[in-house]
Amino acid sequence: MKKDHSLPDTVLRLRALTLALGECCRPPWWTTQFMSETGMRFLERLFPRTFFHAAIHSAGRAACYVHDSAVGRVAVYHLFRLPEALEAEAARVPPDFDNDFVARFRRGLGNADTLLGLLAELGEGRFGVDAAPGARRIGTDADSMTSAGLRRAAAIYHHAFGQGKPAFPYFTAEDRK
């Protein structure tokens, strides 16, 4: 019954869930409040059609900074700074890409268990990872452009939020001379 999502859709879902969990865990991984019901209502008034994208973009800036601080910026990619081609595709996803997901996501805001359940669905239940906290290399930039690479990142985030210890999965750039 699970439907396949395009890679850019998966990026948006994974970002939204990671951002919301990063805001509501204790201590929070970043101190934005865009991924709360109050933040969503605020953005909905300013950007009625694109509030979900605006929330992901706004909170994602803070998450990108935290990830960059943990893994670096040179020759690495992570969920909030992916290869340019994938970032461009994700930016073109229409605002109404999946109203059912957005509604379920909003109902779960502030509830870590519900959000973790949505994250488990995204990763297709493959969460048998032994993920140490902190920065963790999970592949190359080519892997970051695949569903399997994103599922691996989802598994590490799921484990990290479940354990209450920040983890930052990243991909390294490969020299393709």
Secondary structure, DSSP 8 states (H G I E B T S, - for coil): ------HHHHHHHHHHHHHHHHHHSSS-SS---TTSHHHHHHHHHH-TTTHHHHHHHHHHHHHHHHHHHHH-SSSEEETTB--HHHHHHHHTS-TTTTHHHHHHHHHHTT-HHHHHHHHHHHTTT-------SEEEEEEETTGGGSHHHHHHHHHHHHHHHHHT--EEEEEE-----
